Amino acid sequence: MGSRGPTQAHASELTLRGLLLGAAITVVFMAANVYMGLKTGMTFSSSIPAAMISMGCLRLLGGATILENNIVQTQASAAGTLCNVILVLPGLVLIGHWQGFPFWQTSAVCLLGGLLGVAYSIPLRRALVVGAGLPYPEGTAAAEVLKVGQGGDGGLRVLLGAAGVAAALGLATTGLRLLAEGIHGTLSVGSAVFRLGTGFSLALVGVGYLVGIGACLALITGVALAWGVAVPLLTALGHGGGAAPAEAAEAVWSGEVRLIGAGIIAAGGVFTVAGLARPILDSVRGALAAARAGGASRDLPRQERDLPITWVGGAALGLSLPLAGLFGWFAVGAELGGLLPVLIVTASLFAILVGFLMAAACGYLAGLLGSSSSPISGIGILTTILAALLLPLLVGRAAGPEGDRFVIGMALLVASVIVTVASIANDNLQDLKTGQLVDATPWRQQVALIAGVGVGALVIAPLLALLYRAYGFVGALPREGMDPASALPAPQAALMTQIAGGIVHGALPWGMVLAGIGIGAGLVALEARLRRRGLSFPALTVGIGMYLPLTVVMTIAAGGVVGWLAARALRSRGEAAIGDARRRGVLLASGFLVGESLVGVLIAASDTLTGRSGSLALVGAGFHGTATALGLAAFLVALPAFYRMVSRASPDRPARAVSGAGERA
């Protein structure tokens, strides 16, 4: 805990300018995260870059304090979490139930799920942040950055410089098409097909650096299982419909192998939640004890005051009514008759109860292993499977001729709410840990979190609509004549949709899912054994490596290898300032993410305004070979340059202990 002297106690904390700045940063990082998530299936933690931008802006205005900066980064962190709705919600477009992203329904999913997540995180704070002694790695890192910035630092220049480089390369790649996005090829051995390749994205390199070598090794394991074992084996057995090798490999991977990855993620999620039964019960007991002591909250130190538990409980109950209204609004045209109230009540109870269970599980994991290892993808899959199994039992064939599509859509909608609840609670507890370390006031942070959810909920629907109209999704283009190669894959939403559709239609290849569950059980056992030895090898990430595109995973892995090699070089030379070098790497990686992602959003805006994809392209398809060579050359220059910058400690600053930030899969 930090100092609690009179200066800190009376410093400005929750200010109007801080809330306005936090709202602006929320919009910026929301745009970056939505684009990156739809393109790669991953989002990035915005707390550290938001803290750096806040410190730079507030320093210009004067009178900034570490507490005010903490409020800004707390609010802006909603950008990195509310965006997790893209793991599921685009599935409603992929199945054709929505023709776009209706503003009010999309905003309601994010607002109601986000507010429930904030409400759940408040009683969990005392049990998980204060009482459990958990490390909360990202929250601790953000606190260290805030402390560094309070003393004056050039970190903002590093962040913006990296963003500028990544933005320039992103413009040359996605906008001007002068550089290719990656390189890949297939290799046939008899009838078995293998695939090799990598991407050239600096943003993905940044993701890999932030995630770390343990998760990257797990991703590479997933790639090896997918493209080195499963795809070759299945193509050798005749799967793929006799198409050309490249097309057969792609069809087998997307239609079958990704389901093995889904099984691994589901197994990891089930074992994780089952293993957390006792900590979850302890958390609930702690929350109840805090509620009984609520009347004495005025006697608590400022650093221990939450929003009143009676307000929180009343708000959670009150949110159940608009949540029921959302589900009723969605189901009103489904011809359910007397089953409509039953469906609404069941869906609402399911979302509220399962949402709390998942929020507690994710909050505990965030404290133990970091937000990067929280099973958000697994929770999306689990809730989608449960909802897709439950809803047909309630509705049967009563939903009219479009009944199956409605049931799939309803399952995806319920899963979207639960994923949002769990994601927000997961990240909020990291923010509250940051506040604990810098002596913040919890109730003021909680107000900032509510403000962040509100701003994010208003922004995400227009952003999703903008990107969908500009690029479309793989398998769902909004208008004729669009370039399918430019469509955003939305990989996790496509996977959730595939699972829900397969369950409802009785066509899910359960053999692949069950194989994945079996492999996942073995990987979970391996993960537990390695963790006892101080090693990280998350089983969930192996599944992610199987269903993300090959070029995406290999580029992320390159960033993780760079970080690992840089750490080895620092240790071998006996450098004293390893923490300082790590911090510079975090800022560079975050800058890569921000720069490239924001350029993607701006290019999307240009394509939307002109009504065509590739509106900024200077070259045509005939330039592809040259673009590939130029892209590879730029990547081979950028990667060693990044390594040099993160493998040498700054000679003029003392070491500072800053550790990791991470993506959310």
C-alpha positions as CSV (number, residue, x, y, z in Angstrom):
1,M,0.0,0.0,0.0
2,G,1.2,3.5,-0.7
3,S,1.4,6.5,1.6
4,R,-1.8,7.8,3.1
5,G,-0.6,11.2,4.1
6,P,-2.8,14.3,4.1
7,T,-1.6,15.4,0.7
8,Q,-2.6,12.2,-1.0
9,A,-5.9,12.0,1.0
10,H,-7.1,15.4,-0.2
11,A,-5.7,15.3,-3.8
12,S,-8.0,15.7,-6.7
13,E,-9.4,12.4,-7.9
14,L,-12.8,12.2,-9.5
15,T,-12.8,15.4,-11.6
16,L,-14.9,16.6,-14.6
17,R,-11.8,17.0,-16.8
18,G,-10.7,13.5,-15.9
19,L,-14.1,12.0,-16.8
20,L,-14.1,13.9,-20.1
21,L,-10.5,12.8,-20.9
22,G,-11.3,9.2,-19.9
23,A,-14.4,9.3,-22.3
24,A,-12.2,10.5,-25.2
25,I,-9.6,7.8,-24.6
26,T,-12.3,5.2,-24.2
27,V,-13.6,6.1,-27.7
28,V,-10.1,5.9,-29.2
29,F,-9.2,2.5,-27.7
30,M,-12.7,1.2,-28.3
31,A,-12.2,1.8,-32.0
32,A,-8.8,0.2,-31.9
33,N,-10.0,-2.9,-30.0
34,V,-13.1,-3.5,-32.1
35,Y,-11.0,-3.5,-35.3
36,M,-8.3,-5.7,-33.9
37,G,-10.7,-8.1,-32.3
38,L,-12.7,-8.6,-35.5
39,K,-9.5,-9.0,-37.5
40,T,-7.6,-11.3,-35.2
41,G,-10.0,-12.5,-32.4
42,M,-7.9,-10.7,-29.8
43,T,-8.1,-7.4,-27.9
44,F,-5.5,-5.7,-25.9
45,S,-5.3,-4.2,-22.4
46,S,-5.7,-0.4,-22.7
47,S,-4.9,0.5,-19.0
48,I,-1.2,1.2,-19.5
49,P,-1.4,3.2,-22.7
50,A,-4.4,5.0,-21.4
51,A,-2.4,5.9,-18.3
52,M,0.4,7.3,-20.4
53,I,-1.8,9.4,-22.6
54,S,-3.7,10.6,-19.5
55,M,-0.4,11.7,-17.8
56,G,0.7,13.5,-20.9
57,C,-2.6,15.4,-21.4
58,L,-3.2,16.3,-17.8
59,R,0.4,17.4,-17.4
60,L,-0.2,20.0,-20.1
61,L,-3.3,21.2,-18.2
62,G,-1.4,21.3,-14.9
63,G,-2.2,20.2,-11.4
64,A,-2.5,16.5,-12.3
65,T,-2.2,13.9,-9.5
66,I,-1.7,10.2,-9.6
67,L,-5.2,9.7,-8.3
68,E,-6.7,11.7,-11.2
69,N,-4.6,9.8,-13.7
70,N,-5.8,6.5,-12.1
71,I,-9.4,7.6,-12.6
72,V,-8.8,8.3,-16.3
73,Q,-7.1,4.9,-16.9
74,T,-9.9,3.1,-14.9
75,Q,-12.6,4.6,-17.1
76,A,-10.6,4.0,-20.3
77,S,-10.0,0.4,-19.4
78,A,-13.6,-0.3,-20.4
79,A,-12.4,0.0,-24.0
80,G,-10.4,-3.2,-23.6
81,T,-13.2,-5.1,-22.0
82,L,-16.5,-4.0,-23.4
83,C,-15.1,-4.9,-26.8
84,N,-15.2,-8.6,-25.8
85,V,-18.8,-8.6,-26.9
86,I,-17.4,-9.1,-30.4
87,L,-16.5,-12.6,-29.4
88,V,-20.2,-13.5,-29.9
89,L,-22.5,-10.7,-31.1
90,P,-21.4,-10.6,-34.7
91,G,-22.8,-14.1,-35.0
92,L,-26.2,-12.5,-35.3
93,V,-25.1,-11.0,-38.6
94,L,-23.3,-14.1,-39.7
95,I,-26.6,-16.2,-39.4
96,G,-28.6,-13.5,-41.2
97,H,-30.8,-12.7,-38.2
98,W,-29.5,-9.1,-38.2
99,Q,-28.6,-7.2,-41.4
100,G,-26.3,-4.9,-39.4
101,F,-25.9,-3.8,-35.8
102,P,-29.1,-2.1,-34.6
103,F,-28.1,0.7,-32.3
104,W,-30.4,0.3,-29.4
105,Q,-30.2,-3.5,-29.1
106,T,-26.4,-3.6,-29.5
107,S,-25.9,-0.7,-27.0
108,A,-28.3,-2.4,-24.6
109,V,-26.3,-5.7,-24.6
110,C,-23.1,-3.8,-23.8
111,L,-24.7,-1.4,-21.3
112,L,-26.7,-4.0,-19.3
113,G,-23.9,-6.6,-19.3
114,G,-21.3,-4.0,-18.4
115,L,-23.3,-2.5,-15.5
116,L,-24.0,-6.0,-14.1
117,G,-20.2,-6.7,-14.4
118,V,-19.5,-3.5,-12.4
119,A,-22.1,-4.4,-9.8
120,Y,-20.7,-7.9,-9.4
121,S,-17.1,-6.7,-9.0
122,I,-18.0,-4.4,-6.1
123,P,-18.8,-7.1,-3.5
124,L,-16.0,-9.3,-4.9
125,R,-13.4,-6.5,-4.4
126,R,-13.1,-7.1,-0.7
127,A,-12.8,-10.8,-1.0
128,L,-10.5,-11.0,-4.1
129,V,-8.5,-7.8,-4.1
130,V,-8.2,-7.1,-0.4
131,G,-8.5,-10.4,1.4
132,A,-7.2,-13.1,-1.0
133,G,-3.6,-11.8,-1.4
134,L,-3.7,-12.3,-5.2
135,P,-1.0,-10.6,-7.3
136,Y,-3.1,-9.1,-10.1
137,P,-0.2,-8.7,-12.5
138,E,-1.8,-6.2,-15.0
139,G,-3.2,-4.1,-12.1
140,T,0.2,-4.0,-10.5
141,A,1.9,-3.0,-13.8
142,A,-0.5,-0.2,-14.3
143,A,0.1,1.1,-10.8
144,E,3.9,1.1,-11.5
145,V,3.4,3.0,-14.7
146,L,1.3,5.6,-12.9
147,K,4.0,6.0,-10.2
148,V,6.7,6.4,-12.9
149,G,4.6,9.0,-14.7
150,Q,4.0,11.0,-11.6
151,G,7.7,11.6,-11.3
152,G,8.1,12.8,-15.0
153,D,9.0,10.4,-17.8
154,G,9.4,10.2,-21.5
155,G,7.2,7.1,-21.9
156,L,4.6,9.0,-23.9
157,R,7.1,9.8,-26.6
158,V,8.0,6.1,-26.8
159,L,4.3,5.1,-27.1
160,L,3.5,7.7,-29.7
161,G,6.6,7.0,-31.7
162,A,5.8,3.3,-31.9
163,A,2.2,4.1,-32.8
164,G,3.5,6.3,-35.7
165,V,5.7,3.6,-37.2
166,A,2.9,1.0,-36.9
167,A,0.4,3.4,-38.4
168,A,2.7,4.1,-41.4
169,L,3.2,0.4,-42.1
170,G,-0.5,-0.3,-41.5
171,L,-1.4,2.4,-44.0
172,A,1.0,1.0,-46.6
173,T,-0.4,-2.5,-46.0
174,T,-4.1,-2.3,-45.5
175,G,-4.7,1.1,-47.2
176,L,-2.3,1.7,-50.1
177,R,-1.8,-2.1,-50.6
178,L,2.0,-1.5,-51.3
179,L,2.9,-4.1,-48.7
180,A,1.3,-7.6,-48.3
181,E,-0.2,-8.6,-44.9
182,G,1.6,-11.9,-44.8
183,I,3.0,-14.9,-46.6
184,H,1.9,-18.5,-46.6
185,G,1.9,-21.6,-48.7
186,T,0.8,-25.2,-48.7
187,L,2.9,-28.4,-48.9
188,S,1.5,-31.7,-50.1
189,V,2.9,-35.0,-49.1
190,G,0.9,-37.5,-50.9
191,S,-2.7,-36.5,-50.1
192,A,-1.8,-34.9,-46.8
193,V,-1.6,-31.1,-46.9
194,F,0.5,-29.0,-44.6
195,R,0.6,-25.2,-44.4
196,L,3.3,-22.8,-43.4
197,G,3.2,-19.0,-43.1
198,T,3.4,-15.8,-41.1
199,G,1.9,-12.4,-41.1
200,F,3.8,-9.0,-41.1
201,S,1.7,-7.1,-38.6
202,L,3.6,-5.1,-35.9
203,A,0.4,-4.9,-33.9
204,L,0.4,-8.7,-33.6
205,V,4.1,-8.7,-32.7
206,G,3.1,-6.3,-29.9
207,V,0.4,-8.7,-28.8
208,G,2.9,-11.5,-28.6
209,Y,5.4,-9.4,-26.6
210,L,2.7,-8.5,-24.1
211,V,1.3,-12.0,-23.8
212,G,4.7,-13.6,-23.1
213,I,6.6,-16.7,-24.1
214,G,4.4,-19.1,-22.1
215,A,1.2,-18.3,-23.9
216,C,3.1,-18.0,-27.2
217,L,4.4,-21.5,-26.8
218,A,0.9,-22.7,-26.2
219,L,-0.3,-20.9,-29.4
220,I,2.5,-22.6,-31.4
221,T,1.5,-25.9,-29.9
222,G,-2.0,-25.2,-31.2
223,V,-0.6,-24.4,-34.6
224,A,1.4,-27.6,-34.6
225,L,-1.6,-29.7,-33.7
226,A,-3.8,-28.0,-36.3
227,W,-1.6,-27.6,-39.3
228,G,1.0,-30.3,-38.5
229,V,-1.3,-33.1,-37.3
230,A,-5.0,-32.6,-37.7
231,V,-5.3,-31.0,-41.2
232,P,-2.7,-33.3,-42.8
233,L,-4.3,-36.4,-41.2
234,L,-7.9,-35.4,-42.2
235,T,-6.9,-34.4,-45.8
236,A,-5.0,-37.7,-46.1
237,L,-8.3,-39.5,-45.1
238,G,-10.1,-37.7,-47.9
239,H,-11.8,-34.8,-46.0
240,G,-12.0,-31.6,-48.0
241,G,-14.2,-32.8,-50.8
242,G,-11.5,-33.4,-53.4
243,A,-10.7,-29.7,-53.8
244,A,-7.3,-28.3,-54.6
245,P,-4.8,-28.8,-51.8
246,A,-5.0,-25.2,-50.5
247,E,-8.8,-25.1,-50.6
248,A,-9.1,-28.5,-49.1
249,A,-6.8,-27.6,-46.2
250,E,-8.8,-24.4,-45.5
251,A,-12.1,-26.2,-45.6
252,V,-10.9,-28.9,-43.2
253,W,-9.4,-26.4,-40.8
254,S,-12.5,-24.1,-40.7
255,G,-15.1,-26.8,-40.6
256,E,-13.5,-29.5,-38.4
257,V,-10.2,-28.6,-36.9
258,R,-11.4,-25.4,-35.3
259,L,-14.0,-27.5,-33.4
260,I,-11.2,-29.5,-31.8
261,G,-9.8,-26.2,-30.6
262,A,-13.3,-25.3,-29.3
263,G,-13.3,-28.6,-27.3
264,I,-9.9,-27.8,-25.8
265,I,-11.1,-24.3,-24.7
266,A,-14.4,-25.8,-23.3
267,A,-12.4,-28.4,-21.3
268,G,-10.1,-25.8,-20.0
269,G,-13.0,-23.6,-19.0
270,V,-14.9,-26.4,-17.2
271,F,-11.9,-27.6,-15.3
272,T,-11.0,-24.0,-14.3
273,V,-14.5,-23.1,-13.1
274,A,-14.8,-26.5,-11.2
275,G,-11.5,-25.9,-9.5
276,L,-12.6,-22.5,-8.4
277,A,-15.7,-23.7,-6.6
278,R,-14.2,-23.1,-3.1
279,P,-12.7,-19.6,-3.9
280,I,-16.1,-18.6,-5.4
281,L,-17.9,-19.6,-2.3
282,D,-15.3,-17.8,-0.2
283,S,-15.9,-14.7,-2.3
284,V,-19.6,-14.8,-1.8
285,R,-19.1,-15.2,2.0
286,G,-16.8,-12.2,2.0
287,A,-19.3,-10.2,0.1
288,L,-22.1,-11.1,2.5
289,A,-19.8,-10.2,5.5
290,A,-19.0,-6.8,3.8
291,A,-22.8,-6.3,3.4
292,R,-23.5,-6.9,7.1
293,A,-20.8,-4.4,8.0
294,G,-22.1,-1.8,5.5
295,G,-23.6,0.4,8.1
296,A,-20.2,1.2,9.5
297,S,-18.8,2.2,6.1
298,R,-18.4,5.9,7.2
299,D,-15.9,4.8,9.8
300,L,-13.8,3.0,7.2
301,P,-10.6,4.6,5.8
302,R,-11.1,6.4,2.5
303,Q,-9.2,3.6,0.7
304,E,-11.7,1.0,1.8
305,R,-15.0,2.7,0.9
306,D,-17.0,1.1,-1.9
307,L,-20.4,2.2,-3.2
308,P,-23.0,1.3,-0.6
309,I,-23.9,-2.4,-1.0
310,T,-27.6,-1.6,-0.7
311,W,-27.2,0.6,-3.8
312,V,-25.3,-2.2,-5.6
313,G,-27.9,-4.9,-4.8
314,G,-30.8,-2.6,-5.7
315,A,-29.1,-1.7,-9.0
316,A,-28.4,-5.4,-9.9
317,L,-32.1,-6.3,-9.2
318,G,-33.2,-3.2,-11.1
319,L,-31.1,-4.2,-14.2
320,S,-33.0,-7.5,-14.4
321,L,-36.0,-5.6,-15.7
322,P,-34.4,-3.9,-18.7
323,L,-32.5,-7.2,-19.3
324,A,-35.8,-9.0,-19.6
325,G,-37.1,-6.2,-21.8
326,L,-34.1,-6.7,-24.1
327,F,-34.8,-10.5,-24.5
328,G,-38.4,-9.8,-25.0
329,W,-37.7,-7.2,-27.7
330,F,-35.5,-9.7,-29.5
331,A,-38.1,-12.5,-29.3
332,V,-41.2,-10.4,-30.0
333,G,-41.5,-11.5,-33.6
334,A,-40.8,-15.2,-33.1
335,E,-44.5,-16.3,-32.8
336,L,-44.0,-18.0,-29.4
337,G,-47.4,-17.3,-28.0
338,G,-47.6,-18.3,-24.3
339,L,-44.0,-19.5,-24.3
340,L,-42.7,-15.9,-24.6
341,P,-42.9,-15.1,-20.9
342,V,-41.3,-18.4,-20.0
343,L,-38.4,-17.7,-22.5
344,I,-37.9,-14.2,-21.2
345,V,-37.8,-15.2,-17.5
346,T,-35.5,-18.2,-18.2
347,A,-33.1,-16.2,-20.3
348,S,-32.9,-13.4,-17.8
349,L,-32.3,-15.8,-14.8
350,F,-29.7,-17.7,-16.8
351,A,-27.8,-14.5,-17.7
352,I,-27.9,-13.1,-14.2
353,L,-26.9,-16.3,-12.3
354,V,-24.4,-17.7,-14.8
355,G,-23.0,-14.2,-15.3
356,F,-22.2,-13.9,-11.6
357,L,-20.6,-17.3,-11.5
358,M,-18.4,-16.5,-14.5
359,A,-17.6,-13.0,-13.1
360,A,-16.4,-14.6,-9.9
361,A,-14.3,-17.2,-11.7
362,C,-12.8,-14.7,-14.1
363,G,-12.1,-12.3,-11.2
364,Y,-10.2,-14.9,-9.3
365,L,-8.2,-16.0,-12.3
366,A,-7.4,-12.4,-13.2
367,G,-5.9,-12.0,-9.7
368,L,-4.1,-15.3,-9.8
369,L,-2.7,-15.4,-13.3
370,G,-3.7,-12.1,-14.9
371,S,-6.5,-11.0,-17.3
372,S,-4.6,-12.6,-20.2
373,S,-5.2,-16.1,-18.8
374,S,-8.8,-15.6,-17.8
375,P,-11.0,-17.9,-19.9
376,I,-13.1,-15.3,-21.7
377,S,-13.1,-17.4,-24.9
378,G,-13.9,-20.5,-22.9
379,I,-16.8,-18.7,-21.1
380,G,-18.2,-17.7,-24.5
381,I,-18.1,-21.2,-25.7
382,L,-19.5,-22.7,-22.5
383,T,-22.4,-20.3,-22.3
384,T,-23.1,-20.7,-26.0
385,I,-23.2,-24.5,-25.7
386,L,-25.4,-24.3,-22.6
387,A,-27.8,-21.8,-24.1
388,A,-28.0,-23.7,-27.4
389,L,-28.9,-26.9,-25.5
390,L,-31.4,-25.2,-23.1
391,L,-33.4,-23.0,-25.5
392,P,-34.7,-25.7,-27.9
393,L,-36.0,-27.5,-24.8
394,L,-38.1,-24.5,-24.0
395,V,-39.1,-23.4,-27.5
396,G,-39.2,-26.6,-29.5
397,R,-40.8,-25.8,-32.9
398,A,-42.9,-23.0,-31.6
399,A,-40.9,-20.2,-33.1
400,G,-42.3,-20.4,-36.6
401,P,-40.6,-21.2,-39.9
402,E,-37.5,-19.3,-38.9
403,G,-37.4,-21.1,-35.5
404,D,-33.9,-22.6,-35.7
405,R,-32.4,-19.3,-36.7
406,F,-34.2,-17.6,-33.9
407,V,-33.0,-20.1,-31.3
408,I,-29.4,-19.8,-32.5
409,G,-29.7,-16.0,-32.4
410,M,-31.2,-16.1,-28.9
411,A,-28.4,-18.3,-27.7
412,L,-25.8,-15.9,-29.1
413,L,-27.6,-12.9,-27.6
414,V,-27.6,-14.5,-24.1
415,A,-24.0,-15.5,-24.4
416,S,-23.1,-12.0,-25.5
417,V,-24.5,-10.6,-22.3
418,I,-22.7,-13.1,-20.1
419,V,-19.4,-12.6,-21.8
420,T,-19.8,-8.8,-21.3
421,V,-20.6,-9.4,-17.6
422,A,-17.6,-11.6,-17.0
423,S,-15.2,-9.5,-19.0
424,I,-16.1,-6.3,-17.2
425,A,-15.9,-7.9,-13.8
426,N,-12.6,-9.5,-14.8
427,D,-11.0,-6.2,-15.8
428,N,-12.6,-4.0,-13.1
429,L,-10.9,-6.1,-10.4
430,Q,-7.5,-5.4,-12.0
431,D,-8.4,-1.7,-12.0
432,L,-9.4,-1.8,-8.3
433,K,-6.0,-3.5,-7.5
434,T,-4.3,-0.6,-9.3
435,G,-6.3,1.8,-7.1
436,Q,-5.4,-0.1,-4.0
437,L,-1.7,0.2,-4.8
438,V,-1.9,4.0,-5.5
439,D,-4.2,4.8,-2.5
440,A,-7.3,5.5,-4.6
441,T,-10.8,5.6,-3.3
442,P,-12.8,2.5,-4.5
443,W,-16.2,4.2,-4.8
444,R,-14.7,6.9,-7.0
445,Q,-13.1,4.3,-9.2
446,Q,-16.5,2.4,-9.4
447,V,-18.2,5.6,-10.6
448,A,-15.5,6.0,-13.3
449,L,-16.1,2.4,-14.3
450,I,-19.8,3.0,-14.7
451,A,-19.0,6.1,-16.8
452,G,-16.7,4.1,-19.0
453,V,-19.3,1.4,-19.6
454,G,-21.8,4.0,-20.5
455,V,-19.6,5.8,-23.0
456,G,-18.4,2.5,-24.5
457,A,-22.0,1.2,-24.9
458,L,-22.9,4.2,-26.9
459,V,-19.8,4.0,-29.2
460,I,-19.6,0.3,-30.0
461,A,-22.7,0.0,-32.1
462,P,-21.6,2.7,-34.6
463,L,-18.1,1.3,-34.7
464,L,-19.4,-2.2,-35.5
465,A,-21.7,-0.9,-38.1
466,L,-18.9,1.2,-39.7
467,L,-16.5,-1.8,-39.9
468,Y,-19.2,-4.1,-41.2
469,R,-20.3,-1.7,-44.0
470,A,-16.7,-1.1,-45.0
471,Y,-15.3,-4.6,-45.0
472,G,-18.0,-7.1,-44.2
473,F,-17.4,-10.4,-42.4
474,V,-16.1,-13.6,-43.9
475,G,-19.3,-15.3,-45.0
476,A,-21.5,-12.1,-44.6
477,L,-20.9,-9.2,-47.0
478,P,-23.3,-6.3,-46.7
479,R,-23.5,-5.6,-50.5
480,E,-22.5,-7.0,-53.8
481,G,-19.2,-6.3,-55.4
482,M,-17.2,-6.2,-52.1
483,D,-13.8,-7.8,-52.0
484,P,-14.1,-11.0,-50.0
485,A,-10.3,-11.0,-49.3
486,S,-10.7,-7.8,-47.3
487,A,-13.6,-9.1,-45.1
488,L,-12.9,-9.3,-41.4
489,P,-12.9,-12.9,-40.2
490,A,-14.4,-12.3,-36.7
491,P,-13.0,-15.7,-35.9
492,Q,-14.4,-16.2,-32.4
493,A,-17.9,-15.1,-33.3
494,A,-17.8,-17.4,-36.3
495,L,-16.8,-20.3,-34.0
496,M,-19.6,-19.5,-31.5
497,T,-22.0,-19.4,-34.4
498,Q,-20.8,-22.7,-35.8
499,I,-21.2,-24.3,-32.4
500,A,-24.7,-23.0,-31.7
501,G,-25.9,-23.8,-35.2
502,G,-24.4,-27.3,-35.1
503,I,-26.2,-28.0,-31.7
504,V,-29.6,-26.6,-32.8
505,H,-29.5,-28.4,-36.2
506,G,-28.1,-31.6,-34.8
507,A,-25.3,-31.3,-37.2
508,L,-22.3,-30.5,-35.0
509,P,-19.4,-32.9,-35.6
510,W,-19.4,-34.0,-32.0
511,G,-16.5,-36.3,-32.7
512,M,-14.2,-33.3,-33.2
513,V,-15.5,-31.5,-30.2
514,L,-15.1,-34.6,-28.0
515,A,-11.6,-35.2,-29.3
516,G,-10.8,-31.6,-28.4
517,I,-12.3,-32.1,-24.9
518,G,-10.1,-35.2,-24.4
519,I,-7.0,-33.3,-25.6
520,G,-7.9,-30.4,-23.4
521,A,-8.2,-32.6,-20.3
522,G,-4.7,-33.8,-20.9
523,L,-3.4,-30.2,-21.5
524,V,-5.1,-29.0,-18.3
525,A,-3.3,-31.7,-16.4
526,L,0.0,-30.7,-18.0
527,E,-0.7,-27.0,-17.3
528,A,-1.3,-27.8,-13.6
529,R,2.0,-29.8,-13.3
530,L,4.0,-27.0,-15.1
531,R,2.5,-24.3,-12.9
532,R,3.7,-26.1,-9.8
533,R,7.2,-25.7,-11.3
534,G,6.7,-22.0,-12.0
535,L,6.1,-22.4,-15.7
536,S,3.2,-21.0,-17.8
537,F,1.5,-23.1,-20.5
538,P,-2.2,-22.2,-20.6
539,A,-4.3,-25.0,-22.1
540,L,-7.0,-22.6,-23.2
541,T,-4.4,-20.8,-25.4
542,V,-3.6,-24.1,-27.2
543,G,-7.2,-24.2,-28.3
544,I,-7.0,-20.5,-29.5
545,G,-3.9,-21.4,-31.5
546,M,-5.9,-24.1,-33.3
547,Y,-8.8,-21.9,-34.4
548,L,-7.1,-18.5,-35.2
549,P,-5.6,-18.1,-38.7
550,L,-2.1,-19.5,-39.1
551,T,-0.6,-16.1,-40.1
552,V,-2.1,-14.4,-37.1
553,V,-0.8,-17.0,-34.6
554,M,2.7,-17.1,-36.0
555,T,3.1,-13.3,-36.0
556,I,2.0,-13.2,-32.3
557,A,4.5,-16.0,-31.6
558,A,7.2,-14.0,-33.2
559,G,6.6,-11.2,-30.7
560,G,6.7,-13.6,-27.8
561,V,10.0,-15.0,-29.0
562,V,11.4,-11.5,-29.3
563,G,10.5,-10.7,-25.7
564,W,12.0,-14.0,-24.5
565,L,15.3,-13.5,-26.3
566,A,15.5,-9.9,-25.1
567,A,15.0,-11.0,-21.5
568,R,17.8,-13.6,-21.9
569,A,20.1,-11.1,-23.4
570,L,19.6,-8.7,-20.5
571,R,20.2,-11.4,-17.9
572,S,23.2,-12.8,-19.7
573,R,24.8,-9.3,-19.7
574,G,24.0,-8.7,-16.1
575,E,22.0,-5.6,-16.8
576,A,20.6,-4.0,-13.7
577,A,17.6,-2.2,-15.3
578,I,15.7,-5.2,-16.7
579,G,12.4,-3.7,-15.4
580,D,13.1,-0.4,-17.2
581,A,13.7,-2.3,-20.5
582,R,10.5,-4.3,-20.0
583,R,8.6,-1.2,-19.4
584,R,9.9,0.3,-22.6
585,G,8.9,-2.9,-24.4
586,V,5.4,-2.7,-23.0
587,L,5.1,0.9,-24.3
588,L,6.4,0.0,-27.7
589,A,4.1,-3.0,-28.0
590,S,1.1,-1.0,-26.9
591,G,2.0,1.7,-29.4
592,F,2.2,-0.8,-32.2
593,L,-1.3,-2.0,-31.3
594,V,-2.8,1.5,-31.1
595,G,-1.2,2.8,-34.3
596,E,-2.1,0.0,-36.6
597,S,-5.6,-0.5,-35.2
598,L,-6.5,3.2,-35.5
599,V,-5.3,3.3,-39.0
600,G,-7.6,0.3,-39.7
601,V,-10.5,2.2,-38.4
602,L,-9.7,5.3,-40.5
603,I,-9.3,3.2,-43.6
604,A,-12.7,1.6,-42.8
605,A,-14.2,5.1,-42.6
606,S,-12.7,6.0,-46.0
607,D,-14.1,2.8,-47.6
608,T,-17.5,3.5,-46.1
609,L,-17.6,7.0,-47.4
610,T,-16.6,6.0,-50.9
611,G,-18.8,2.9,-50.9
612,R,-16.0,0.5,-52.0
613,S,-13.3,-1.6,-50.4
614,G,-9.7,-0.7,-51.0
615,S,-10.6,3.0,-51.6
616,L,-7.0,4.1,-50.9
617,A,-5.2,1.3,-52.9
618,L,-2.6,2.6,-55.3
619,V,-1.9,-0.8,-57.0
620,G,-3.9,-3.7,-58.3
621,A,-3.8,-7.5,-57.9
622,G,-0.9,-7.8,-60.3
623,F,1.4,-6.1,-57.7
624,H,0.8,-8.9,-55.2
625,G,4.2,-10.6,-55.7
626,T,6.1,-7.4,-55.3
627,A,4.0,-6.4,-52.3
628,T,4.8,-9.7,-50.6
629,A,8.5,-9.2,-51.1
630,L,8.3,-5.6,-49.8
631,G,6.2,-6.6,-46.8
632,L,8.6,-9.4,-45.9
633,A,11.6,-7.0,-46.2
634,A,9.9,-4.4,-44.0
635,F,9.0,-7.1,-41.4
636,L,12.6,-8.4,-41.4
637,V,13.9,-4.9,-40.7
638,A,11.3,-4.0,-38.0
639,L,11.6,-7.2,-36.0
640,P,15.4,-6.9,-35.3
641,A,14.9,-3.2,-34.6
642,F,12.3,-4.0,-32.0
643,Y,14.5,-6.6,-30.5
644,R,17.4,-4.1,-30.1
645,M,15.2,-1.6,-28.4
646,V,13.8,-4.0,-25.8
647,S,17.0,-5.9,-25.2
648,R,19.1,-3.0,-24.0
649,A,18.4,-1.2,-20.7
650,S,18.4,2.6,-20.8
651,P,21.8,3.8,-19.4
652,D,20.4,7.0,-17.9
653,R,17.5,5.7,-15.8
654,P,17.4,3.4,-12.8
655,A,15.6,0.1,-12.9
656,R,11.9,0.1,-12.3
657,A,9.9,-3.0,-11.7
658,V,7.1,-3.1,-14.3
659,S,5.6,-6.4,-15.5
660,G,3.4,-7.4,-18.3
661,A,0.1,-6.5,-19.8
662,G,-1.8,-8.8,-22.0
663,E,-4.3,-9.6,-24.6
664,R,-7.8,-11.1,-24.0
665,A,-8.6,-13.9,-26.1
